[in-house]
Amino acid sequence: MKQIVIDGGKTLKGTIKVSGAKNSAVALIPAALLSSGIVKIDNIPDISDVKALEDILTFLGAKVKHEGNLMEIDSSNVVSKEIPRELSNKLRASYYFMSALLGRFKDVTMYFPGGCSIGARPIDQTLKGYRALGANVTEVEDKVTVKASKLKGDDIYLDMPSVGATINILLSACISEGVTVIHNAAKEPEIVNVATFLNNMGAKIKGAGTSVVTITGVDKLGSCFTEVIPDRIEAGTYIVAGALCGDKLRVENLIPKHIDAFLSKLDEMGVELEVGTDYVVVSKTPCIKPVNIKTLGYPGFATDLQQPITPLLCTCEGVSKLEETIYENRYKNIPELEKMGASVETITNRIIKIHGPIEFKGANVSATDLRAGACLVLAGLAAKGKTTIDNVEYILRGYENIIGKLTDVGASISLIDN
């Protein structure tokens, strides 16, 4: 069993370079199946989710070359076949394969996806999109079969601006007849990254990054090159590390506009920040102010940064309020954080109040999901004494070389195998 061990209280100084975005990479890789040729994707992060996607690509018949952060995928001999449960259950993003295979072959059977347990994560909006395109959807227990003689464009109105549903409809509608319009589409930067990739392959997508996206179907998609955008969630995580224990810690290779709402909250708290064109310099600031945070779809405060910012809220001079509007089960990090000294009042399953300031102390804790794990790493960096984190596989799913990056800026952190 792997564990992360942190000897807290060290000052972080130097530079951390942000990797490619996990939430983009895990959609771009399945999207490659829509190409009848070879695609190259650069700035792929070295994380376990990417390795799981590679396994699925290989299973489906793709030829994959992966050197450093560059991945080359040849999908010319791919076939649509049922992806085994043990592969699809490894991560939520496996359902992007379902959409890519439906778009290209019009026939796919797959088990429901896995991923972190952070609340109900239904795929009903994705299935609604398939049906609108003319596909027949059959659900039997934990398996879904989607078939269509052809896919035909239509107006699709999402009940909520779901990132997954927006990307899935993009993938399935690219190779279709007519025009598909997604109304109430999600606007996240990762969606723009995927749409750009598809357009580079020959798709005709307009409006990505807005609430109305138009896809004009084409006959086939070809070869291209694209690059994964910087990971805004990783950037936010390391900026919090700097706010907790940094001395002019520089976080670079990011797009500040992608985390405007997050940076605005840090500014409201009084955190010492310097924001550049592609970097942020951050230092620990005494006597920071409490704030109220409500998670929203982009460009609002990202749900994936809600758990990582929680340790910083624990150090504020007063009471902060967190309201989670995206997932109803995203406070599993709180009991673990309380073991380290956090004072948290649960108002509802969606709203908590954080009483500060407190001083974290080292403890034995367990990651319950990816961002909860990041939260515990951050608390451990700021804590007095030793923190040992179990279930670190969650953390390794989404943070490339997190041990090395933090060690290089002065943290005492190690990955051990017990």
C-alpha positions in Angstrom: 0.0 0.0 0.0 1.4 3.4 -1.1 1.4 6.3 1.3 2.4 9.9 1.2 4.4 11.1 4.2 4.9 14.8 4.9 7.0 16.5 7.5 5.2 19.8 7.6 6.1 23.4 8.3 8.7 23.8 5.6 8.8 27.0 3.6 8.2 26.6 -0.1 10.3 28.7 -2.4 11.2 28.4 -6.1 9.2 27.5 -9.2 6.5 24.9 -9.9 5.6 24.3 -13.6 2.0 23.4 -14.2 1.4 20.2 -16.3 -1.2 19.6 -19.0 -4.8 19.5 -17.8 -6.1 16.2 -16.6 -9.7 17.1 -17.4 -8.6 17.9 -21.0 -6.3 15.0 -21.6 -8.9 12.4 -20.5 -11.3 13.7 -23.2 -8.8 14.4 -25.9 -7.4 10.8 -25.8 -10.8 9.1 -26.4 -11.6 11.8 -29.1 -8.6 10.5 -31.1 -10.7 7.4 -32.0 -12.8 9.6 -34.3 -9.8 10.1 -36.6 -9.4 7.6 -39.4 -5.6 8.5 -39.3 -2.9 9.5 -36.9 -3.2 12.2 -34.3 -0.5 13.6 -32.0 -1.3 15.2 -28.6 1.4 17.1 -26.7 1.6 18.1 -23.1 -0.1 14.9 -21.9 0.3 14.7 -18.1 2.0 11.6 -16.6 -0.8 10.5 -14.4 -2.5 7.1 -13.8 -5.8 8.2 -15.5 -3.8 8.6 -18.8 -2.4 5.1 -18.3 -5.9 3.7 -17.9 -7.0 5.4 -21.1 -4.0 4.0 -23.0 -5.1 0.5 -21.9 -8.6 1.1 -23.4 -7.1 2.5 -26.6 -4.9 -0.6 -27.0 -7.9 -2.9 -26.2 -9.9 -1.3 -29.1 -7.1 -1.8 -31.6 -5.3 1.6 -31.6 -1.6 1.8 -31.9 -0.2 4.1 -29.3 3.3 5.6 -29.0 3.9 7.6 -25.9 7.3 9.4 -25.3 7.5 11.9 -22.6 4.5 14.1 -22.8 3.8 13.4 -26.5 1.3 10.8 -27.4 0.7 9.5 -31.0 -2.5 7.6 -31.7 -3.2 5.6 -34.8 -6.9 4.7 -34.9 -7.1 3.4 -38.4 -7.6 -0.2 -37.3 -9.9 0.5 -34.3 -13.0 -1.6 -33.9 -16.0 -1.0 -31.7 -16.3 -3.8 -29.1 -17.5 -4.0 -25.5 -15.0 -2.5 -23.1 -14.6 -4.8 -20.1 -15.9 -3.6 -16.7 -12.4 -3.7 -15.2 -11.2 -1.1 -17.7 -14.2 1.2 -17.8 -14.6 1.3 -14.0 -11.2 2.8 -13.5 -12.2 6.3 -14.2 -15.2 8.5 -15.0 -13.7 9.7 -18.3 -14.1 6.2 -19.8 -17.5 7.3 -21.0 -15.9 9.6 -23.6 -15.0 6.3 -25.4 -18.6 5.5 -25.7 -19.4 8.8 -27.5 -16.3 8.5 -29.8 -17.2 5.0 -30.8 -20.9 5.9 -31.3 -19.8 8.8 -33.5 -17.5 6.7 -35.7 -19.3 3.3 -35.7 -22.9 4.1 -34.6 -22.8 1.0 -32.3 -21.3 0.7 -28.8 -21.8 -1.3 -25.7 -20.2 -0.2 -22.4 -20.4 -0.5 -18.7 -21.2 2.6 -16.8 -18.0 4.6 -15.9 -16.2 4.7 -12.6 -14.2 7.5 -10.9 -14.2 9.3 -7.6 -17.2 8.9 -5.3 -18.2 12.5 -4.8 -21.9 12.1 -5.2 -24.4 11.2 -7.9 -22.8 11.7 -11.3 -25.6 10.5 -13.7 -25.0 10.3 -17.4 -28.7 11.1 -18.2 -27.8 14.3 -20.1 -25.4 12.3 -22.3 -28.0 9.7 -23.0 -30.5 12.4 -23.7 -28.1 13.8 -26.3 -27.7 10.3 -27.9 -31.5 9.9 -28.2 -31.8 13.4 -29.7 -29.3 12.4 -32.4 -31.5 9.4 -33.3 -29.8 6.6 -31.4 -31.5 3.8 -29.6 -30.3 3.6 -26.0 -30.8 0.4 -23.9 -29.8 0.3 -20.3 -29.5 -3.0 -18.5 -28.2 -2.9 -14.9 -24.8 -1.3 -15.2 -24.4 -1.6 -18.9 -25.6 0.6 -21.8 -25.9 -0.2 -25.5 -26.3 2.6 -28.0 -27.1 2.0 -31.7 -28.1 4.0 -34.7 -28.4 3.4 -38.4 -27.3 7.0 -38.7 -26.9 10.1 -36.4 -28.8 13.2 -37.5 -28.4 16.6 -36.0 -30.9 18.2 -33.7 -31.4 20.9 -31.1 -30.4 19.6 -27.7 -31.3 21.4 -24.5 -29.2 20.4 -21.5 -31.0 20.5 -18.1 -27.8 21.8 -16.6 -24.5 22.9 -18.2 -22.8 19.6 -17.8 -19.1 19.4 -18.9 -19.3 15.6 -19.6 -22.6 15.9 -21.5 -21.3 18.8 -23.6 -18.1 16.9 -24.6 -20.0 13.7 -25.2 -22.4 15.4 -27.6 -19.5 17.1 -29.4 -17.8 13.7 -29.9 -20.9 11.8 -31.1 -22.3 14.6 -33.3 -19.1 15.4 -35.3 -19.6 12.6 -37.8 -23.3 12.9 -38.4 -25.8 14.3 -40.8 -27.0 17.9 -40.5 -26.6 20.4 -37.7 -26.6 19.8 -34.0 -27.0 22.8 -31.6 -26.3 22.3 -27.9 -28.2 24.8 -25.7 -27.1 25.5 -22.1 -23.7 24.0 -22.9 -20.9 24.1 -20.4 -18.2 26.7 -21.0 -15.1 25.2 -19.4 -11.7 25.8 -21.0 -11.3 22.0 -21.4 -14.4 22.0 -23.7 -12.7 24.6 -26.0 -9.5 22.4 -26.0 -11.5 19.4 -27.2 -13.5 21.4 -29.8 -10.2 22.8 -31.2 -8.8 19.3 -31.4 -11.8 18.1 -33.3 -11.8 21.1 -35.6 -8.1 20.4 -36.4 -9.2 16.9 -37.4 -11.8 18.4 -39.8 -14.9 18.9 -37.6 -17.0 22.0 -37.9 -17.7 23.3 -34.4 -18.6 26.9 -33.5 -19.3 28.5 -30.2 -17.3 26.3 -27.9 -16.8 28.2 -24.6 -20.3 29.8 -24.9 -23.7 28.5 -23.9 -24.7 27.6 -27.5 -22.5 25.3 -29.5 -23.2 24.4 -33.1 -21.8 21.3 -34.7 -22.2 20.8 -38.5 -21.7 17.1 -39.3 -18.9 15.9 -41.6 -18.3 12.5 -43.3 -15.0 11.7 -41.5 -12.1 13.1 -39.5 -8.4 12.9 -40.3 -5.0 13.4 -38.8 -3.9 16.4 -36.8 -1.8 17.8 -33.9 -2.9 19.4 -30.7 -1.7 20.4 -27.3 -3.3 20.0 -23.9 -4.0 23.3 -22.1 -2.4 23.9 -18.7 -4.2 22.4 -15.7 -6.1 25.1 -14.0 -6.9 22.9 -11.0 -3.3 21.9 -10.5 -2.3 25.6 -10.7 -4.9 26.5 -8.1 -3.7 23.7 -5.8 -0.1 24.9 -5.9 -1.1 28.5 -5.4 -2.9 27.4 -2.2 0.3 25.7 -1.1 2.1 29.0 -1.6 -0.5 30.9 0.3 -0.2 28.4 3.2 3.6 28.2 3.4 5.3 30.0 0.5 7.9 32.6 0.2 7.5 34.1 -3.2 6.6 30.7 -4.6 6.2 31.0 -8.4 3.6 28.8 -10.1 4.1 29.1 -13.9 2.8 27.7 -17.2 -0.8 28.6 -16.4 -3.6 30.7 -17.9 -4.7 33.2 -15.1 -8.0 33.9 -16.9 -9.0 30.3 -16.3 -8.8 30.7 -12.6 -10.2 34.3 -12.3 -12.9 33.4 -9.8 -10.3 31.6 -7.6 -7.8 34.4 -7.7 -10.5 36.9 -6.9 -11.3 35.0 -3.7 -7.6 34.9 -2.7 -7.4 38.7 -3.3 -10.5 39.2 -1.2 -8.8 37.2 1.6 -5.8 39.4 1.4 -3.3 36.8 0.2 -0.1 38.3 -1.2 -0.2 37.6 -5.0 1.5 38.8 -8.1 -0.4 37.7 -11.2 1.6 37.7 -14.5 0.7 36.7 -18.1 1.4 33.0 -17.5 2.4 32.8 -13.8 1.4 33.6 -10.2 3.9 34.5 -7.4 2.4 33.8 -4.0 3.5 34.1 -0.3 2.1 33.1 3.0 0.3 36.1 4.4 -0.6 36.7 8.1 -4.1 37.5 9.3 -6.0 36.6 6.1 -9.7 37.4 6.0 -12.6 34.8 5.9 -14.7 34.6 2.7 -17.8 32.9 1.4 -17.4 30.6 -1.6 -20.1 29.1 -3.8 -19.1 26.6 -6.5 -20.4 27.1 -9.9 -19.8 26.1 -13.5 -17.2 28.1 -15.4 -16.4 30.9 -15.2 -17.5 30.6 -11.5 -15.5 29.1 -8.7 -14.6 25.6 -9.8 -15.9 22.7 -7.8 -12.5 21.0 -8.2 -10.9 23.8 -6.2 -13.4 23.7 -3.4 -11.6 21.0 -1.5 -8.0 22.3 -2.1 -8.9 25.8 -0.8 -10.4 24.5 2.4 -7.1 24.2 4.3 -6.4 27.9 3.5 -9.9 28.8 4.8 -9.0 27.1 8.1 -6.2 29.7 8.6 -8.5 32.7 8.1 -9.3 35.1 11.0 -13.0 34.3 11.4 -15.7 32.1 9.8 -15.8 31.2 6.2 -18.7 29.6 4.4 -18.5 27.0 1.6 -21.5 26.1 -0.6 -21.1 23.2 -3.0 -23.7 23.4 -5.8 -22.2 20.8 -8.2 -21.8 17.6 -6.2 -23.7 16.7 -3.1 -21.1 14.4 -1.6 -17.9 16.5 -1.8 -17.1 17.1 1.9 -15.6 13.7 2.6 -12.3 15.5 3.2 -13.7 17.3 6.2 -13.6 14.4 8.8 -10.0 13.8 7.8 -9.2 17.5 8.0 -10.7 17.6 11.5 -8.2 14.9 12.6 -5.6 17.6 11.8 -7.3 20.3 13.9 -9.8 21.8 11.5 -13.0 23.3 13.1 -15.9 22.8 10.7 -19.6 23.2 11.3 -21.9 21.3 8.9 -25.0 23.3 8.0 -26.4 21.0 5.3 -24.8 18.4 3.0 -24.1 21.3 0.7 -23.0 24.0 3.1 -20.3 24.1 5.7 -18.8 26.8 7.9 -15.1 26.8 8.7 -13.9 28.4 11.9 -10.4 29.8 12.0 -7.7 30.4 12.5 -6.4 27.0 13.5 -2.9 25.5 13.4 -2.7 22.2 11.6 -1.1 19.3 13.3 0.2 16.1 11.7 -2.0 13.0 11.7 -2.8 9.7 9.9 -5.4 10.5 7.3 -6.9 8.9 4.2 -7.7 10.4 0.8 -11.4 9.6 -0.2 -11.1 11.1 -3.7 -8.7 13.0 -5.9 -9.3 16.6 -4.7 -9.8 15.5 -1.1 -6.4 14.0 -1.3 -5.0 17.3 -2.6 -6.6 19.0 0.3 -4.8 16.7 2.8 -1.5 17.2 1.1 -1.9 20.9 1.5 -2.9 20.6 5.1 0.1 18.3 5.7 2.5 20.9 4.1 1.3 23.5 6.6 1.0 21.2 9.7 3.4 20.8 12.6 4.7 17.3 12.7 4.3 14.3 10.4 1.2 13.6 8.2 0.7 10.2 6.7 -1.9 9.9 3.9 -3.4 6.6 2.8 -5.3 5.8 -0.5 -2.8 8.0 -2.4 -3.8 6.3 -5.7 -6.5 8.9 -5.9 -4.0 11.7 -5.8 -1.7 10.1 -8.4 -4.7 10.0 -10.8 -4.6 13.7 -11.3 -1.3 15.3 -10.2 1.8 14.7 -12.3 5.0 14.2 -10.3 3.4 15.9 -7.2 6.2 14.5 -5.0 9.0 15.8 -7.2 7.4 19.2 -7.8 6.9 19.9 -4.1 10.3 18.5 -3.1 12.0 20.8 -5.6 10.5 23.9 -3.8 11.5 22.8 -0.3 8.7 20.5 0.9 9.7 17.4 2.9 7.4 14.9 1.2 7.8 11.3 0.0 5.9 8.4 -1.5 6.5 5.2 0.3 5.3 1.6 -0.4 4.4 -0.3 2.8 
